[in-house]
Amino acid sequence: MLLGLLAAVAAAVAFGVAALLQAVAAREEPASVGIEPRLLLRLVRRPAFVAAVGLNLVGFALHLVALRALPLFLAQTVVSASVAVTALAGARLLRVPLGRPELLAVLGVCAGLALLSATADDVGKGATSAPGRALLLLAVVVVLAAGVVAGRLEGAAGASVLGLAAGLGFAVVAVSARVLPDLAVATLLTDPAAYALAAGGAVGFLLYSVALQRAGILTATSATVVGQTVAPALVGLLLLGDSVREGTAPLGVLGLLLAVASSAALARRDPAVLR
């Protein structure tokens, strides 16, 4: 479990810095009307975006290690601490000191993760059938449809809904990585979960990029954190056999709520960090 935790923490750092770079690149492009896949093609010309993609790939490799070694609720919550990394990195790079509410929110994320770490028990061995894994492809279609609808909304509210939809896309990635029978090349080429993983990542990345154009980075990121944390946690606990130590369930719920709520509270930092 220690290796999984270390990998998740390292992934959170990579994702947190990548989010800041991706936001810088997205803000340099004209705002998209609705969901425009060509936005990603335009962003490739931006060095900051290329660096963000590289960091995201490194983060995903580390995230994959965590997903295979930890219960989903723990792996996703630790990785979601990237929003705290984004807040700290943004404040340092832009020379805008964090206020007391933001520092308390960062501490809240860390405290929530500590509580969750204390409750995690065995990783579930719940088996899934090939048809069951194929349902993940349907989930990607649903997330994309929700993103298209959210793309018609304006302002911070629209960005939050887009961020939430992006988080659900990343949630599909997490669940897909967990239910893959193995990581052999033959499996990756034939199993529907592998295609759901790739499609969910692409959809989540696109929706997140559009959300970053419409509001501050932490508004979009905090909504993404909620989607990519809560949904996989529920799937892991209810369907895949993840478990918590006996008698620690209330502590785990408290830790999850504290980490997610603290991440969401960081959205208040947007006007000073990156607008």
Contacts in CASP RR format, 6 or more apart in sequence:
PFRMAT RR
TARGET T0000
AUTHOR 0000-0000-0000
METHOD contacts of the structure
MODEL  1
MLLGLLAAVAAAVAFGVAALLQAVAAREEPASVGIEPRLLLRLVRRPAFV
AAVGLNLVGFALHLVALRALPLFLAQTVVSASVAVTALAGARLLRVPLGR
PELLAVLGVCAGLALLSATADDVGKGATSAPGRALLLLAVVVVLAAGVVA
GRLEGAAGASVLGLAAGLGFAVVAVSARVLPDLAVATLLTDPAAYALAAG
GAVGFLLYSVALQRAGILTATSATVVGQTVAPALVGLLLLGDSVREGTAP
LGVLGLLLAVASSAALARRDPAVLR
1 69 0 8 1.000
1 70 0 8 1.000
1 120 0 8 1.000
3 65 0 8 1.000
3 69 0 8 1.000
4 65 0 8 1.000
4 66 0 8 1.000
4 69 0 8 1.000
4 70 0 8 1.000
4 75 0 8 1.000
5 66 0 8 1.000
5 70 0 8 1.000
5 74 0 8 1.000
5 78 0 8 1.000
5 117 0 8 1.000
7 62 0 8 1.000
7 63 0 8 1.000
7 65 0 8 1.000
7 66 0 8 1.000
7 69 0 8 1.000
8 62 0 8 1.000
8 63 0 8 1.000
8 66 0 8 1.000
8 70 0 8 1.000
8 74 0 8 1.000
8 75 0 8 1.000
8 78 0 8 1.000
8 79 0 8 1.000
9 78 0 8 1.000
9 81 0 8 1.000
10 59 0 8 1.000
10 62 0 8 1.000
11 59 0 8 1.000
11 60 0 8 1.000
11 62 0 8 1.000
11 63 0 8 1.000
11 66 0 8 1.000
11 78 0 8 1.000
11 79 0 8 1.000
11 82 0 8 1.000
12 78 0 8 1.000
12 79 0 8 1.000
12 80 0 8 1.000
12 81 0 8 1.000
12 82 0 8 1.000
12 85 0 8 1.000
13 82 0 8 1.000
13 85 0 8 1.000
14 55 0 8 1.000
14 56 0 8 1.000
14 58 0 8 1.000
14 59 0 8 1.000
14 62 0 8 1.000
14 82 0 8 1.000
15 55 0 8 1.000
15 56 0 8 1.000
15 59 0 8 1.000
15 63 0 8 1.000
15 79 0 8 1.000
15 82 0 8 1.000
15 85 0 8 1.000
16 82 0 8 1.000
16 83 0 8 1.000
16 85 0 8 1.000
16 86 0 8 1.000
16 89 0 8 1.000
17 55 0 8 1.000
17 85 0 8 1.000
17 86 0 8 1.000
17 89 0 8 1.000
18 51 0 8 1.000
18 52 0 8 1.000
18 53 0 8 1.000
18 54 0 8 1.000
18 55 0 8 1.000
18 56 0 8 1.000
18 59 0 8 1.000
19 52 0 8 1.000
19 82 0 8 1.000
19 83 0 8 1.000
19 86 0 8 1.000
19 217 0 8 1.000
19 221 0 8 1.000
20 86 0 8 1.000
20 89 0 8 1.000
20 90 0 8 1.000
20 93 0 8 1.000
20 217 0 8 1.000
20 274 0 8 1.000
21 48 0 8 1.000
21 49 0 8 1.000
21 51 0 8 1.000
21 52 0 8 1.000
21 55 0 8 1.000
22 48 0 8 1.000
22 49 0 8 1.000
22 52 0 8 1.000
22 208 0 8 1.000
22 209 0 8 1.000
22 212 0 8 1.000
23 212 0 8 1.000
23 216 0 8 1.000
23 217 0 8 1.000
23 220 0 8 1.000
23 274 0 8 1.000
24 48 0 8 1.000
24 274 0 8 1.000
25 43 0 8 1.000
25 46 0 8 1.000
25 48 0 8 1.000
25 49 0 8 1.000
25 52 0 8 1.000
26 39 0 8 1.000
26 43 0 8 1.000
26 49 0 8 1.000
26 209 0 8 1.000
26 212 0 8 1.000
26 213 0 8 1.000
27 212 0 8 1.000
27 213 0 8 1.000
27 274 0 8 1.000
28 46 0 8 1.000
28 48 0 8 1.000
29 39 0 8 1.000
29 42 0 8 1.000
29 43 0 8 1.000
29 46 0 8 1.000
29 213 0 8 1.000
31 213 0 8 1.000
31 214 0 8 1.000
32 39 0 8 1.000
32 210 0 8 1.000
32 213 0 8 1.000
34 148 0 8 1.000
34 151 0 8 1.000
34 152 0 8 1.000
34 210 0 8 1.000
35 147 0 8 1.000
35 148 0 8 1.000
35 151 0 8 1.000
35 206 0 8 1.000
35 207 0 8 1.000
35 210 0 8 1.000
36 210 0 8 1.000
37 206 0 8 1.000
39 206 0 8 1.000
39 209 0 8 1.000
39 210 0 8 1.000
39 213 0 8 1.000
40 205 0 8 1.000
40 206 0 8 1.000
40 209 0 8 1.000
43 49 0 8 1.000
43 209 0 8 1.000
44 50 0 8 1.000
56 205 0 8 1.000
63 75 0 8 1.000
63 79 0 8 1.000
63 174 0 8 1.000
63 177 0 8 1.000
64 177 0 8 1.000
66 75 0 8 1.000
66 78 0 8 1.000
66 79 0 8 1.000
67 75 0 8 1.000
67 174 0 8 1.000
67 177 0 8 1.000
67 178 0 8 1.000
68 177 0 8 1.000
68 178 0 8 1.000
69 75 0 8 1.000
69 123 0 8 1.000
70 78 0 8 1.000
70 120 0 8 1.000
70 123 0 8 1.000
71 120 0 8 1.000
71 121 0 8 1.000
71 122 0 8 1.000
71 123 0 8 1.000
71 124 0 8 1.000
71 236 0 8 1.000
71 237 0 8 1.000
71 242 0 8 1.000
71 243 0 8 1.000
71 244 0 8 1.000
72 174 0 8 1.000
72 175 0 8 1.000
72 178 0 8 1.000
72 232 0 8 1.000
72 233 0 8 1.000
72 235 0 8 1.000
72 236 0 8 1.000
72 237 0 8 1.000
72 240 0 8 1.000
72 242 0 8 1.000
73 116 0 8 1.000
73 120 0 8 1.000
73 229 0 8 1.000
73 232 0 8 1.000
73 233 0 8 1.000
73 236 0 8 1.000
73 237 0 8 1.000
73 242 0 8 1.000
73 256 0 8 1.000
74 116 0 8 1.000
74 117 0 8 1.000
74 120 0 8 1.000
75 174 0 8 1.000
76 171 0 8 1.000
76 174 0 8 1.000
76 228 0 8 1.000
76 229 0 8 1.000
76 232 0 8 1.000
76 233 0 8 1.000
77 112 0 8 1.000
77 113 0 8 1.000
77 116 0 8 1.000
77 229 0 8 1.000
77 233 0 8 1.000
77 255 0 8 1.000
77 256 0 8 1.000
77 259 0 8 1.000
77 260 0 8 1.000
78 113 0 8 1.000
78 116 0 8 1.000
78 117 0 8 1.000
79 228 0 8 1.000
80 225 0 8 1.000
80 228 0 8 1.000
80 229 0 8 1.000
80 259 0 8 1.000
80 260 0 8 1.000
80 263 0 8 1.000
81 109 0 8 1.000
81 110 0 8 1.000
81 113 0 8 1.000
81 259 0 8 1.000
81 263 0 8 1.000
82 221 0 8 1.000
82 225 0 8 1.000
83 109 0 8 1.000
83 218 0 8 1.000
83 221 0 8 1.000
83 222 0 8 1.000
83 225 0 8 1.000
83 263 0 8 1.000
83 266 0 8 1.000
84 105 0 8 1.000
84 106 0 8 1.000
84 109 0 8 1.000
84 110 0 8 1.000
84 262 0 8 1.000
84 263 0 8 1.000
84 266 0 8 1.000
86 217 0 8 1.000
86 218 0 8 1.000
86 221 0 8 1.000
87 98 0 8 1.000
87 102 0 8 1.000
87 105 0 8 1.000
87 106 0 8 1.000
87 218 0 8 1.000
87 266 0 8 1.000
87 269 0 8 1.000
87 273 0 8 1.000
88 98 0 8 1.000
88 106 0 8 1.000
90 96 0 8 1.000
90 273 0 8 1.000
90 274 0 8 1.000
91 97 0 8 1.000
91 98 0 8 1.000
91 102 0 8 1.000
91 269 0 8 1.000
91 273 0 8 1.000
94 273 0 8 1.000
94 274 0 8 1.000
96 272 0 8 1.000
96 273 0 8 1.000
98 106 0 8 1.000
98 269 0 8 1.000
101 265 0 8 1.000
101 268 0 8 1.000
102 266 0 8 1.000
102 268 0 8 1.000
102 269 0 8 1.000
104 262 0 8 1.000
105 262 0 8 1.000
105 263 0 8 1.000
105 265 0 8 1.000
105 266 0 8 1.000
106 262 0 8 1.000
106 266 0 8 1.000
107 262 0 8 1.000
108 258 0 8 1.000
108 259 0 8 1.000
108 262 0 8 1.000
109 258 0 8 1.000
109 259 0 8 1.000
109 262 0 8 1.000
109 263 0 8 1.000
111 255 0 8 1.000
111 258 0 8 1.000
111 259 0 8 1.000
111 262 0 8 1.000
112 254 0 8 1.000
112 255 0 8 1.000
112 256 0 8 1.000
112 258 0 8 1.000
112 259 0 8 1.000
112 262 0 8 1.000
113 255 0 8 1.000
113 259 0 8 1.000
115 251 0 8 1.000
115 252 0 8 1.000
115 254 0 8 1.000
115 255 0 8 1.000
115 258 0 8 1.000
116 252 0 8 1.000
116 255 0 8 1.000
116 256 0 8 1.000
116 259 0 8 1.000
118 245 0 8 1.000
118 248 0 8 1.000
118 251 0 8 1.000
119 244 0 8 1.000
119 245 0 8 1.000
119 248 0 8 1.000
119 249 0 8 1.000
119 251 0 8 1.000
119 252 0 8 1.000
119 255 0 8 1.000
120 244 0 8 1.000
120 245 0 8 1.000
121 243 0 8 1.000
121 244 0 8 1.000
121 245 0 8 1.000
122 242 0 8 1.000
122 243 0 8 1.000
123 242 0 8 1.000
124 236 0 8 1.000
124 240 0 8 1.000
124 241 0 8 1.000
124 242 0 8 1.000
124 243 0 8 1.000
125 241 0 8 1.000
126 239 0 8 1.000
126 240 0 8 1.000
126 241 0 8 1.000
128 179 0 8 1.000
128 193 0 8 1.000
128 240 0 8 1.000
130 191 0 8 1.000
130 192 0 8 1.000
133 176 0 8 1.000
133 179 0 8 1.000
133 191 0 8 1.000
133 192 0 8 1.000
133 193 0 8 1.000
133 196 0 8 1.000
134 192 0 8 1.000
136 172 0 8 1.000
136 175 0 8 1.000
136 176 0 8 1.000
136 179 0 8 1.000
136 192 0 8 1.000
136 193 0 8 1.000
136 196 0 8 1.000
136 197 0 8 1.000
137 192 0 8 1.000
137 195 0 8 1.000
137 196 0 8 1.000
137 199 0 8 1.000
139 168 0 8 1.000
139 169 0 8 1.000
139 172 0 8 1.000
139 196 0 8 1.000
140 169 0 8 1.000
140 172 0 8 1.000
140 196 0 8 1.000
140 199 0 8 1.000
140 200 0 8 1.000
140 203 0 8 1.000
143 165 0 8 1.000
143 168 0 8 1.000
143 169 0 8 1.000
143 172 0 8 1.000
143 200 0 8 1.000
143 203 0 8 1.000
143 204 0 8 1.000
143 207 0 8 1.000
144 203 0 8 1.000
146 165 0 8 1.000
146 168 0 8 1.000
147 161 0 8 1.000
147 162 0 8 1.000
147 165 0 8 1.000
147 207 0 8 1.000
150 158 0 8 1.000
150 161 0 8 1.000
150 162 0 8 1.000
150 163 0 8 1.000
150 164 0 8 1.000
150 165 0 8 1.000
150 207 0 8 1.000
151 158 0 8 1.000
151 161 0 8 1.000
151 162 0 8 1.000
151 210 0 8 1.000
153 161 0 8 1.000
153 162 0 8 1.000
154 214 0 8 1.000
155 214 0 8 1.000
155 215 0 8 1.000
156 214 0 8 1.000
156 215 0 8 1.000
156 216 0 8 1.000
156 219 0 8 1.000
158 211 0 8 1.000
158 214 0 8 1.000
158 215 0 8 1.000
159 211 0 8 1.000
159 212 0 8 1.000
159 214 0 8 1.000
159 215 0 8 1.000
159 216 0 8 1.000
159 219 0 8 1.000
159 220 0 8 1.000
159 223 0 8 1.000
160 211 0 8 1.000
160 215 0 8 1.000
160 219 0 8 1.000
160 220 0 8 1.000
160 223 0 8 1.000
161 223 0 8 1.000
162 207 0 8 1.000
162 208 0 8 1.000
162 210 0 8 1.000
162 211 0 8 1.000
162 214 0 8 1.000
162 220 0 8 1.000
162 223 0 8 1.000
163 207 0 8 1.000
163 208 0 8 1.000
163 211 0 8 1.000
163 220 0 8 1.000
163 221 0 8 1.000
163 223 0 8 1.000
163 224 0 8 1.000
164 223 0 8 1.000
164 224 0 8 1.000
164 226 0 8 1.000
164 227 0 8 1.000
165 204 0 8 1.000
165 207 0 8 1.000
166 203 0 8 1.000
166 204 0 8 1.000
166 205 0 8 1.000
166 206 0 8 1.000
166 207 0 8 1.000
166 208 0 8 1.000
166 211 0 8 1.000
166 220 0 8 1.000
166 223 0 8 1.000
166 224 0 8 1.000
167 204 0 8 1.000
167 207 0 8 1.000
167 208 0 8 1.000
167 223 0 8 1.000
167 224 0 8 1.000
167 225 0 8 1.000
167 226 0 8 1.000
167 227 0 8 1.000
167 228 0 8 1.000
167 231 0 8 1.000
168 227 0 8 1.000
168 228 0 8 1.000
168 231 0 8 1.000
169 200 0 8 1.000
169 201 0 8 1.000
169 203 0 8 1.000
169 204 0 8 1.000
169 207 0 8 1.000
169 228 0 8 1.000
170 200 0 8 1.000
170 201 0 8 1.000
170 204 0 8 1.000
170 224 0 8 1.000
170 227 0 8 1.000
170 228 0 8 1.000
171 227 0 8 1.000
171 228 0 8 1.000
171 231 0 8 1.000
171 232 0 8 1.000
171 235 0 8 1.000
172 196 0 8 1.000
172 197 0 8 1.000
172 199 0 8 1.000
172 200 0 8 1.000
172 201 0 8 1.000
173 197 0 8 1.000
173 200 0 8 1.000
173 201 0 8 1.000
174 228 0 8 1.000
174 232 0 8 1.000
175 231 0 8 1.000
175 232 0 8 1.000
175 235 0 8 1.000
175 236 0 8 1.000
176 193 0 8 1.000
176 194 0 8 1.000
176 196 0 8 1.000
176 197 0 8 1.000
176 200 0 8 1.000
177 193 0 8 1.000
177 197 0 8 1.000
178 232 0 8 1.000
178 236 0 8 1.000
178 240 0 8 1.000
179 193 0 8 1.000
179 240 0 8 1.000
180 187 0 8 1.000
180 188 0 8 1.000
180 191 0 8 1.000
180 193 0 8 1.000
180 194 0 8 1.000
180 197 0 8 1.000
181 187 0 8 1.000
181 191 0 8 1.000
187 194 0 8 1.000
188 194 0 8 1.000
208 220 0 8 1.000
208 224 0 8 1.000
211 219 0 8 1.000
211 220 0 8 1.000
211 223 0 8 1.000
211 224 0 8 1.000
212 220 0 8 1.000
214 220 0 8 1.000
215 270 0 8 1.000
216 270 0 8 1.000
216 273 0 8 1.000
216 274 0 8 1.000
216 275 0 8 1.000
217 270 0 8 1.000
217 273 0 8 1.000
217 274 0 8 1.000
218 266 0 8 1.000
218 267 0 8 1.000
218 268 0 8 1.000
218 269 0 8 1.000
218 270 0 8 1.000
218 273 0 8 1.000
218 274 0 8 1.000
219 267 0 8 1.000
219 270 0 8 1.000
221 266 0 8 1.000
221 267 0 8 1.000
222 263 0 8 1.000
222 264 0 8 1.000
222 265 0 8 1.000
222 266 0 8 1.000
222 267 0 8 1.000
223 264 0 8 1.000
223 267 0 8 1.000
225 260 0 8 1.000
225 263 0 8 1.000
225 264 0 8 1.000
226 260 0 8 1.000
226 263 0 8 1.000
226 264 0 8 1.000
229 256 0 8 1.000
229 259 0 8 1.000
229 260 0 8 1.000
230 256 0 8 1.000
230 260 0 8 1.000
233 256 0 8 1.000
236 242 0 8 1.000
237 243 0 8 1.000
244 252 0 8 1.000
END
